[in-house]
Amino acid sequence: MIPRIATVLSAREWESALVASAHDTARVRLVARIYQPDDVLDIDGDLEAIVVGAETPWLTTSIVQAWTGQGIVVVGLYPPDDPVAPGQLAAMGVDVIIKDTEEPEVVLHRLRIALPDTLVSPTPTGLITVVTGPRGAPGITEVSIGVAMLIARKSETVLIDADATDPAIAVRLNLRPDPTIEDAIDLIHAGKPVATCVQRFADLGVIAGASNTEYLADSATPLLEGIAAETAHVVVDAGPKPLSAITKRADEAIVVCDASAVGIVRVAKFVAGWSGPQPRLIVNRVPRRDTTQVGEAVRRWTGITPEALIPDNPAIRDRSRHALTPHRSLLKALEAVVHV
């Protein structure tokens, strides 16, 4: 469930900026702007947090305690030129204390972190495989689809488009743009199954990419664990800029790179800064006459022996432009990684 919050009206700029930001994001739902403390009683439904400024004349310890006693998280903002205000807010029992010159996104992020963990925390049962690669690496999405389809031959599999830059799986497979990852996260927050967010492509379940990457970043771990609790295997297309929460939670990682000299240098830098399970390298667009040379170059520069070499086959690219399963030559190369 998306947290429901209220602000206390203020003449200072932070309040109007926070209201505007809350309206523009899916991370919280602004349900009220409070003028007097009793206004809280008029709010329909639960309230998870109140954001109030230190300049509020009626703010007292008893009011803060009345709010926190109802399970409401209180976020206090103070002017940076007031050295006394932070201590006063702390003495009242305010949960989170922030300068009111911070960006609204920072305030909302701190607010969400302070909320009690109301998410269902299922015990993950399915394996989580992340597919990523350095910038400019062609084929991350196509490899993600291929890996997921091969695994789906053996067990129930869900492919998640968690590319924070250009989520394209729904377009590639000619699926609807929604429901999205955000919808799946909301269901997990509410303790409900995510099956209604899963579209089908052949034997494969697919969850379309996020339109709000901040929301994904905040909830990546419960998202993965929630889906892994409902399916045997989760494959994540993390794109070229994978979220650390995804790479660190993954059970296995597949890194895709290009067979060119630039591609090999980029993947060497990528794996050098990698934080996650030992990456398994796949080299894409390998000229058939250069397979040995490319494999040796990748091993020399990365210290990792590539497990699959995908041929530079125009038919692979042709099929990727249509809502078709990946070309058989790509799937055959990926069998070395998936072990079907």
C-alpha positions in Angstrom: 0.0 0.0 0.0 1.2 3.5 -0.8 1.9 5.5 2.5 -0.8 8.1 3.2 0.7 11.4 4.5 -0.3 14.8 5.6 1.5 18.1 5.8 1.0 21.0 8.3 0.4 24.2 6.4 3.3 26.6 6.4 4.3 29.9 4.8 7.8 28.5 4.3 8.7 27.2 0.9 9.2 23.5 2.0 5.5 22.8 2.4 4.3 23.9 -1.1 7.3 22.2 -2.7 6.6 18.9 -0.8 3.0 19.0 -1.7 3.9 19.4 -5.4 6.4 16.6 -5.2 3.9 14.3 -3.5 1.4 14.9 -6.2 4.0 14.0 -8.9 5.2 10.7 -7.3 3.7 7.3 -6.8 5.8 6.8 -3.6 3.3 8.5 -1.2 -0.3 9.7 -1.3 -0.9 13.2 0.1 -4.4 13.0 1.8 -4.5 16.3 3.8 -2.9 19.7 4.5 -3.5 20.4 8.2 -4.2 23.8 9.6 -5.0 22.9 13.2 -4.0 19.8 15.2 -7.6 18.6 15.4 -7.8 18.4 11.6 -6.1 15.0 11.9 -9.4 13.7 13.3 -11.2 14.6 10.1 -9.0 12.5 7.9 -10.8 9.4 6.5 -8.7 6.3 6.8 -5.3 5.6 8.2 -2.5 8.1 8.2 1.1 6.9 8.1 3.0 10.1 8.5 2.7 13.9 9.2 5.3 16.4 8.0 5.4 19.5 10.2 7.7 22.6 10.4 9.4 23.8 13.5 7.8 27.2 12.9 4.3 25.8 13.6 3.1 27.8 16.7 0.9 25.2 18.1 3.3 22.2 17.9 3.9 20.8 21.4 5.2 17.6 23.0 1.7 16.5 23.8 0.5 16.9 20.2 3.5 15.0 18.9 3.0 12.2 21.4 -0.7 12.0 20.5 0.3 11.5 16.8 3.0 9.0 17.5 0.7 7.2 19.9 -1.6 6.5 16.9 1.3 5.0 15.0 1.9 8.1 12.9 5.5 8.9 12.0 6.3 12.5 12.6 8.8 14.3 10.3 10.0 17.7 11.5 11.6 20.3 9.2 13.5 23.2 10.6 15.2 26.3 9.1 19.0 25.7 8.7 19.7 29.1 10.4 17.9 28.1 13.6 20.4 26.2 15.8 17.8 25.6 18.5 15.0 24.0 16.4 16.5 20.5 15.9 16.9 20.0 19.7 13.4 21.3 20.3 11.9 18.9 17.8 13.9 16.0 19.2 12.7 16.8 22.8 9.1 16.7 21.5 9.6 13.1 20.2 9.7 13.9 16.5 10.8 10.8 14.6 12.7 12.3 11.7 14.4 15.8 11.8 15.5 17.4 8.5 16.5 20.8 7.3 13.7 22.4 5.4 16.0 23.4 2.6 16.5 19.7 1.6 14.9 18.7 -1.7 11.4 17.2 -1.4 12.6 13.9 -2.8 15.1 13.6 0.1 12.3 14.3 2.6 10.0 11.7 1.1 12.9 9.2 1.0 13.7 9.7 4.7 10.0 9.5 5.5 9.6 6.1 3.7 12.7 4.7 5.5 11.2 5.7 8.9 7.9 4.0 8.3 7.4 0.7 10.1 8.0 -2.3 7.9 4.4 -3.2 7.1 5.4 -5.2 4.0 4.7 -8.9 4.0 8.1 -10.6 4.2 7.6 -13.9 2.5 10.3 -16.5 2.6 11.8 -16.5 -0.9 11.7 -19.9 -2.6 12.5 -19.1 -6.2 16.0 -18.4 -7.6 16.7 -14.9 -8.8 18.8 -14.3 -11.9 19.8 -10.8 -12.9 20.9 -10.0 -16.5 22.9 -6.8 -17.0 26.0 -5.4 -18.7 27.9 -2.3 -19.4 26.5 0.7 -21.3 26.4 0.1 -25.0 26.2 -3.7 -24.5 23.7 -4.9 -27.2 21.3 -7.6 -26.3 20.7 -7.4 -22.6 17.0 -7.5 -23.2 17.1 -10.2 -25.8 19.4 -12.3 -23.6 17.0 -11.8 -20.6 14.1 -13.0 -22.7 16.1 -16.0 -24.0 17.3 -17.0 -20.6 13.9 -16.7 -19.1 12.3 -18.7 -21.9 14.8 -21.5 -21.6 14.2 -21.7 -17.8 10.5 -21.6 -18.4 10.7 -24.9 -20.3 11.6 -26.6 -17.0 9.8 -24.5 -14.3 7.5 -21.6 -13.7 9.4 -18.4 -14.5 8.6 -14.7 -14.3 10.7 -12.1 -16.2 10.8 -8.6 -14.7 11.8 -5.6 -16.6 13.8 -3.6 -14.1 15.8 -1.6 -16.6 15.8 1.8 -14.9 16.8 3.6 -18.1 14.9 2.1 -21.0 12.5 -0.7 -20.0 11.6 -2.3 -23.4 10.5 -5.8 -22.8 6.8 -5.0 -23.1 7.4 -3.4 -26.4 9.7 -6.2 -27.6 7.1 -8.8 -26.8 4.1 -6.7 -27.9 2.5 -6.8 -24.4 0.5 -4.1 -22.7 2.5 -1.3 -21.0 0.7 -2.0 -17.8 0.3 -3.5 -15.2 3.8 -2.5 -14.2 6.3 -3.1 -11.5 4.7 -0.3 -9.5 1.4 -2.2 -9.4 3.3 -5.4 -8.3 4.9 -3.4 -5.5 1.6 -2.1 -4.3 0.2 -5.6 -4.2 3.2 -6.8 -2.2 2.8 -3.8 0.2 -0.8 -4.9 0.7 0.2 -8.6 1.2 -1.6 -9.7 -1.9 -0.4 -12.1 -4.7 1.2 -10.4 -7.7 -0.4 -12.8 -10.2 -2.7 -10.1 -11.6 0.3 -8.1 -12.6 1.9 -10.9 -14.6 1.3 -11.0 -18.4 1.9 -14.1 -20.4 4.2 -14.7 -23.4 4.2 -18.3 -24.4 5.2 -20.2 -21.2 6.7 -17.1 -19.7 5.3 -14.7 -17.1 6.3 -11.0 -17.7 6.0 -7.9 -15.5 6.4 -4.7 -17.5 8.9 -2.0 -16.6 8.5 0.9 -14.1 7.5 4.4 -15.1 8.8 5.6 -11.7 12.3 4.4 -11.1 12.5 6.0 -7.6 9.6 3.8 -6.5 11.4 0.8 -7.9 14.6 1.7 -6.1 12.9 2.0 -2.8 11.1 -1.4 -3.1 13.4 -3.6 -5.2 14.2 -6.1 -2.5 10.6 -6.8 -1.3 9.5 -6.9 -5.0 12.1 -9.6 -5.8 11.4 -11.6 -2.7 7.6 -11.3 -3.0 7.7 -12.6 -6.6 10.3 -15.3 -5.7 7.9 -16.5 -3.0 5.3 -17.2 -5.7 7.3 -18.7 -8.6 10.2 -21.1 -9.1 12.5 -18.7 -10.9 12.7 -14.9 -11.4 14.8 -13.4 -14.2 15.5 -9.7 -14.0 16.5 -7.5 -16.9 18.4 -4.9 -14.9 19.6 -2.9 -17.9 23.1 -1.2 -18.1 22.7 0.6 -14.8 21.5 -2.1 -12.4 20.2 -1.1 -9.0 22.5 -2.3 -6.2 19.5 -3.7 -4.3 18.8 -6.0 -7.3 22.4 -7.1 -7.9 23.1 -7.8 -4.2 19.8 -9.8 -3.8 20.4 -11.9 -6.9 21.4 -15.6 -6.6 23.2 -15.5 -9.9 24.2 -12.8 -12.4 24.6 -12.9 -16.2 26.7 -10.1 -17.7 26.3 -9.4 -21.5 29.0 -7.7 -23.5 29.8 -6.9 -27.1 32.5 -8.7 -29.0 34.2 -5.5 -30.2 37.3 -4.1 -28.6 35.4 -1.3 -27.0 32.8 -3.8 -25.7 35.5 -5.9 -24.1 37.2 -2.9 -22.4 33.8 -1.7 -21.1 32.9 -5.1 -19.6 36.3 -5.4 -18.0 35.6 -2.1 -16.1 32.1 -3.3 -15.4 33.0 -6.5 -13.7 35.9 -4.8 -11.9 33.3 -2.7 -10.0 30.8 -5.5 -9.7 29.0 -6.0 -6.4 26.9 -9.2 -6.4 27.2 -12.9 -7.2 30.1 -14.1 -9.4 29.1 -12.9 -12.9 28.8 -15.3 -15.8 29.8 -13.7 -19.0 28.0 -13.9 -22.3 29.6 -12.3 -25.4 27.2 -11.1 -28.1 27.6 -10.5 -31.8 30.7 -12.7 -32.1 31.9 -13.2 -35.7 32.0 -16.9 -36.4 35.6 -16.8 -37.6 36.7 -15.0 -34.5 35.2 -17.1 -31.7 38.5 -18.4 -30.3 40.1 -15.0 -30.4 37.2 -13.2 -28.8 36.9 -15.7 -26.0 40.6 -15.4 -25.2 40.5 -11.6 -25.3 37.5 -11.5 -22.9 39.2 -13.9 -20.5 42.5 -11.9 -20.7 40.9 -8.6 -19.9 38.3 -9.7 -17.3 39.8 -12.8 -15.7 36.5 -14.6 -16.5 36.0 -17.2 -19.1 32.8 -16.5 -21.1 30.2 -19.2 -20.9 28.4 -18.4 -24.1 29.3 -16.8 -27.4 26.3 -15.6 -29.3 27.0 -15.4 -33.1 26.7 -12.2 -35.1 23.6 -13.4 -36.9 21.3 -10.8 -38.6 18.4 -13.2 -38.1 18.7 -12.6 -34.3 18.2 -8.9 -34.8 15.4 -9.5 -37.3 13.3 -11.5 -34.8 14.0 -9.1 -32.0 12.2 -6.4 -34.0 9.0 -8.5 -33.9 6.9 -10.1 -31.1 8.6 -13.5 -31.7 10.6 -15.8 -29.6 14.4 -15.2 -29.8 16.1 -16.8 -32.7 17.2 -20.4 -32.3 20.9 -19.6 -32.7 20.7 -17.3 -29.6 18.8 -19.9 -27.6 21.3 -22.6 -28.6 24.2 -20.4 -27.4 22.4 -19.6 -24.1 21.8 -23.3 -23.4 25.4 -23.4 -22.1 24.4 -21.0 -19.4 20.9 -22.3 -18.5 21.8 -26.0 -18.9 18.5 -27.2 -20.4 
